[in-house]
Amino acid sequence: MAKLVKSIGDKKPEQKYIFAFDQTVDKRMKNIISCISQGIGEGLTKSIPLEEIDEKNLSNSPQDFYIDPSRSDATKLNQCITDNELNWQHQLNIDLMLNNSKFIEEEFEWHSKEGIPANIKKLLEEFCKLRKLRPIKIILNSEDKNQRSLYAEKIAKFFNIPVINYDTIMDKLNLKEDELTEEQIFMNKKFLYLQKRLNSLDPNNPNETNELLMDPTEIMFETLKNILKENICVNRGYVLEGLPINMQEIDMLFYRREEIVDEDGNVEEEPEPENNEEEGNEIVKEKKKKIKKKKYNKIFEKEFLPESLISISKGKLN
């Protein structure tokens, strides 16, 4: 809109009225609002039925007025306003298919021609850049859980960011799909998948060793990484309380595994262990039953790097 106004100011077009329409596929207001919520907020929306609005005595009529130029000599604004029959909402409800003006088609350079839904990330980046907003990411750890939780809550309240801890992860892994709305299921589909994956694990099944997610700890950290990728954490930040606690967990948080593929597009596998003649036949047979492990590269994920690391020792922040 700003570019359009500037273009009209720089070169006044011949037409009196200018129509500009982006190429949003689904132009319904509900879809646009949903895309904004999914791209910037928590992904949830709420529709209020018309009858509920009437019950609350909410009305749009106070703003639905038209100022009549012929009565501009009146001294009070309310005397310059006509009746509600000129309510502009009725005109907006007319479903018309209009084309872009010639000026738009020939001389205007679009900024987001595919519309808000297709450019929501671009708009978010511009919003944060111009307002100099950046997320505040903090990892806080301590052997004393009570002290750790106390300081985490204080820091989170001060910066208005969420606290992410073990309980947050377990809440995501204990979601009940039958209690979620369709919208909530869509926003939590990754967590529901990990939940099913966790419930299907069989420690006695050797085939599990061929999967990318091999044990509950890895599933837990995959859940954590998906939480940290949600909009509220990406846009505002977080206090990560009590995690990670050792090198193995640090490795799972800051690195992802990517399958190694050869020139023919086949996934490389670890070589089979050499057979030891001293081993019993049953052990050899059991080894052959196991599926080979795939080879993986470790890829560093810098987006999870925190702004600060805080440790608490004997009640003091370090």
Legacy VTK file of the C-alpha trace (Angstrom):
# vtk DataFile Version 3.0
C-alpha trace
ASCII
DATASET POLYDATA
POINTS 318 float
0.000 0.000 0.000
2.822 2.426 0.851
4.548 1.742 -2.483
1.269 2.241 -4.321
0.645 5.607 -2.668
4.198 6.709 -3.476
3.850 5.580 -7.104
0.621 7.528 -7.502
2.279 10.579 -5.965
5.314 10.309 -8.261
3.275 9.816 -11.416
-0.379 10.692 -11.253
-2.370 8.128 -13.281
-5.200 9.054 -15.612
-7.812 6.981 -13.762
-9.764 8.548 -10.946
-10.034 5.245 -9.061
-7.181 2.780 -8.580
-7.818 -0.906 -7.927
-4.966 -3.161 -6.794
-5.451 -6.848 -5.983
-2.709 -9.221 -4.903
-2.703 -12.856 -5.933
-3.708 -14.398 -2.602
-5.238 -17.761 -3.507
-7.764 -17.855 -0.663
-8.923 -14.281 -0.056
-11.295 -15.080 2.795
-10.637 -12.982 5.899
-10.516 -16.140 8.044
-7.711 -17.586 5.917
-5.660 -14.368 6.000
-6.027 -14.037 9.783
-5.155 -17.724 10.249
-1.991 -17.303 8.142
-0.954 -14.260 10.197
-1.519 -16.194 13.419
0.435 -19.223 12.165
3.281 -17.080 10.830
3.620 -14.716 13.790
1.476 -15.868 16.718
0.426 -19.170 18.229
-1.507 -20.287 15.158
-4.932 -20.229 16.832
-7.922 -18.083 15.891
-11.433 -17.666 17.270
-14.590 -17.022 15.289
-17.401 -15.211 17.123
-20.901 -16.030 15.796
-23.112 -13.087 14.969
-25.677 -14.100 17.584
-23.035 -13.913 20.329
-22.096 -10.410 19.245
-25.755 -9.375 19.499
-26.039 -10.936 22.947
-23.128 -8.838 24.179
-24.736 -5.726 22.705
-21.683 -5.142 20.568
-22.340 -3.045 17.517
-20.237 -1.579 14.744
-22.721 1.183 14.057
-20.975 4.063 15.942
-18.212 4.082 13.322
-20.430 3.397 10.312
-21.065 6.961 9.252
-20.469 9.105 6.197
-19.573 12.793 6.422
-21.764 14.791 4.058
-19.716 17.588 2.386
-22.897 19.607 1.783
-23.268 20.038 5.542
-19.686 21.090 6.232
-20.861 24.413 7.620
-22.072 22.684 10.769
-20.033 23.398 13.856
-20.378 20.012 15.513
-19.100 16.754 14.025
-22.276 14.847 14.899
-24.259 17.336 12.816
-22.102 16.543 9.794
-22.975 12.856 9.891
-25.821 11.305 7.981
-27.946 8.362 9.069
-26.903 4.715 9.097
-28.408 3.919 5.713
-24.999 4.828 4.257
-23.333 2.110 6.326
-20.197 1.124 4.378
-20.331 -2.464 5.628
-23.141 -3.285 3.232
-20.977 -2.247 0.292
-18.068 -4.376 1.515
-20.295 -7.457 1.579
-20.870 -7.291 -2.166
-18.893 -10.077 -3.845
-17.403 -8.560 -7.012
-14.602 -9.827 -9.226
-12.492 -6.804 -10.183
-9.287 -6.509 -12.191
-6.199 -4.457 -11.452
-6.169 -0.975 -12.937
-4.018 -0.412 -16.030
-1.618 1.653 -13.931
-1.025 -1.319 -11.626
-0.495 -3.830 -14.415
1.934 -1.720 -16.438
3.818 0.639 -14.131
3.723 -0.702 -10.583
6.350 -2.970 -8.973
4.777 -5.267 -6.406
6.344 -5.814 -3.004
4.318 -8.919 -2.070
2.318 -9.871 -5.132
1.301 -13.274 -3.713
-0.336 -11.582 -0.725
0.048 -11.743 3.050
-0.271 -15.554 3.456
2.629 -16.260 1.073
4.828 -13.467 2.464
4.152 -13.644 6.202
7.765 -14.558 7.070
9.037 -11.692 4.942
6.688 -9.273 6.692
7.756 -10.595 10.096
11.448 -10.105 9.282
10.806 -6.535 8.134
8.735 -5.782 11.243
11.466 -7.028 13.601
14.293 -5.373 11.651
12.713 -1.920 11.489
11.793 -2.004 15.188
15.150 -3.523 16.159
13.505 -6.481 17.853
15.484 -9.622 18.579
14.737 -12.708 20.659
16.343 -13.155 24.072
17.495 -16.770 24.479
18.801 -17.856 27.866
19.934 -21.238 29.196
19.716 -21.421 32.995
20.949 -24.363 35.027
21.514 -25.344 38.638
21.609 -28.448 40.789
19.010 -26.834 43.056
15.697 -27.197 41.232
13.837 -24.747 43.487
16.398 -21.975 43.015
16.556 -22.703 39.299
12.784 -22.443 38.883
12.632 -19.265 40.997
15.220 -17.417 38.914
13.809 -18.759 35.638
10.362 -17.349 36.460
11.817 -13.973 37.482
13.884 -13.644 34.306
10.992 -14.781 32.112
8.634 -12.271 33.738
11.126 -9.427 33.315
11.692 -10.094 29.597
8.141 -11.382 28.941
9.379 -14.662 27.488
8.303 -18.274 28.210
10.068 -20.752 30.481
10.860 -24.010 28.676
11.705 -27.005 30.862
11.185 -30.743 31.246
7.514 -30.220 32.172
6.947 -28.234 28.965
8.323 -31.137 26.923
6.193 -33.715 28.722
3.070 -31.591 28.217
3.687 -31.755 24.472
4.297 -35.508 24.568
1.100 -36.080 26.564
-1.311 -34.195 24.303
-4.663 -35.936 23.842
-5.605 -35.707 20.192
-9.309 -36.349 20.823
-9.441 -33.254 23.068
-7.869 -30.920 20.488
-9.630 -28.820 17.879
-8.790 -29.268 14.209
-6.680 -26.122 14.360
-4.800 -27.326 17.451
-4.136 -30.717 15.839
-2.613 -28.957 12.820
-0.359 -26.790 15.003
0.757 -29.781 17.116
1.103 -32.442 14.416
4.875 -32.773 14.963
4.368 -33.380 18.676
1.581 -35.899 18.047
3.884 -37.794 15.677
6.699 -37.859 18.263
4.209 -39.001 20.885
3.191 -41.956 18.700
6.834 -42.690 17.979
7.611 -42.738 21.710
4.677 -45.021 22.496
5.737 -47.474 19.780
9.333 -47.889 20.966
10.329 -51.432 21.877
13.750 -51.660 23.572
13.912 -55.369 22.719
13.389 -54.786 19.002
16.749 -54.563 17.144
15.037 -52.873 14.196
14.695 -49.732 16.318
18.450 -49.147 16.003
17.934 -48.284 12.327
15.668 -45.313 13.080
16.815 -41.711 13.384
15.005 -41.417 16.734
16.394 -44.360 18.654
15.491 -43.782 22.283
13.228 -41.701 24.546
15.983 -39.167 25.266
16.415 -38.359 21.587
12.665 -38.108 21.162
12.547 -35.741 24.136
15.169 -33.460 22.597
13.521 -33.606 19.193
10.367 -32.398 20.968
12.369 -29.656 22.681
13.803 -28.459 19.366
10.313 -28.267 17.874
9.163 -26.210 20.874
12.084 -23.805 20.382
11.087 -23.457 16.715
7.593 -22.229 17.608
6.837 -18.583 16.878
6.787 -17.408 20.488
10.340 -18.716 21.040
11.673 -17.672 17.630
10.236 -14.150 17.829
10.529 -13.360 21.541
12.967 -15.870 22.999
12.876 -18.144 26.039
14.489 -19.272 29.277
15.579 -22.891 28.861
15.566 -24.217 32.418
17.524 -27.292 33.467
18.499 -28.466 29.988
20.940 -29.607 28.652
22.874 -31.174 31.543
25.651 -33.198 29.866
27.625 -33.469 26.637
25.253 -36.027 25.152
22.287 -33.671 25.613
24.292 -30.710 24.301
25.063 -32.760 21.206
21.373 -33.633 20.712
20.248 -30.016 21.155
22.785 -28.207 18.979
23.307 -30.775 16.234
21.029 -32.598 13.851
21.857 -35.812 12.036
21.674 -36.003 8.265
21.906 -39.247 6.349
25.057 -39.663 4.221
24.126 -40.402 0.605
26.543 -41.757 -2.016
26.807 -40.654 -5.668
24.032 -43.054 -6.674
21.631 -41.641 -4.105
21.872 -44.627 -1.753
22.141 -44.133 1.987
25.520 -45.280 3.289
25.553 -47.811 6.112
27.994 -48.790 8.823
30.061 -51.912 7.929
29.054 -55.206 9.459
31.128 -56.284 12.487
33.671 -58.965 11.766
32.628 -62.445 12.894
34.632 -63.866 15.751
35.150 -67.617 15.391
35.129 -67.974 19.157
31.585 -66.603 19.374
28.793 -69.092 19.551
26.611 -69.692 16.497
23.561 -68.203 18.211
25.332 -64.884 18.802
26.498 -64.710 15.170
22.995 -65.425 13.915
21.572 -62.737 16.213
24.014 -60.179 14.834
23.039 -60.996 11.262
19.395 -60.406 12.116
20.097 -56.827 13.104
19.668 -54.187 10.434
22.739 -52.168 9.593
23.014 -48.695 11.087
22.910 -45.765 8.688
25.746 -43.276 8.504
25.009 -39.692 9.518
26.695 -36.310 9.303
26.343 -33.970 12.279
25.024 -30.528 11.249
25.398 -27.649 13.724
22.125 -25.726 14.274
23.179 -22.212 15.234
19.597 -20.943 15.671
19.532 -22.690 19.063
22.581 -20.817 20.364
21.552 -18.821 23.468
22.218 -15.162 24.171
23.333 -16.002 27.698
24.333 -18.959 29.855
23.414 -18.686 33.534
24.437 -21.075 36.293
23.310 -20.837 39.918
25.713 -21.886 42.649
24.744 -21.645 46.314
22.018 -19.130 45.637
24.163 -16.824 43.506
23.947 -16.119 39.775
27.165 -16.698 37.802
LINES 1 319
318 0 1 2 3 4 5 6 7 8 9 10 11 12 13 14 15 16 17 18 19 20 21 22 23 24 25 26 27 28 29 30 31 32 33 34 35 36 37 38 39 40 41 42 43 44 45 46 47 48 49 50 51 52 53 54 55 56 57 58 59 60 61 62 63 64 65 66 67 68 69 70 71 72 73 74 75 76 77 78 79 80 81 82 83 84 85 86 87 88 89 90 91 92 93 94 95 96 97 98 99 100 101 102 103 104 105 106 107 108 109 110 111 112 113 114 115 116 117 118 119 120 121 122 123 124 125 126 127 128 129 130 131 132 133 134 135 136 137 138 139 140 141 142 143 144 145 146 147 148 149 150 151 152 153 154 155 156 157 158 159 160 161 162 163 164 165 166 167 168 169 170 171 172 173 174 175 176 177 178 179 180 181 182 183 184 185 186 187 188 189 190 191 192 193 194 195 196 197 198 199 200 201 202 203 204 205 206 207 208 209 210 211 212 213 214 215 216 217 218 219 220 221 222 223 224 225 226 227 228 229 230 231 232 233 234 235 236 237 238 239 240 241 242 243 244 245 246 247 248 249 250 251 252 253 254 255 256 257 258 259 260 261 262 263 264 265 266 267 268 269 270 271 272 273 274 275 276 277 278 279 280 281 282 283 284 285 286 287 288 289 290 291 292 293 294 295 296 297 298 299 300 301 302 303 304 305 306 307 308 309 310 311 312 313 314 315 316 317
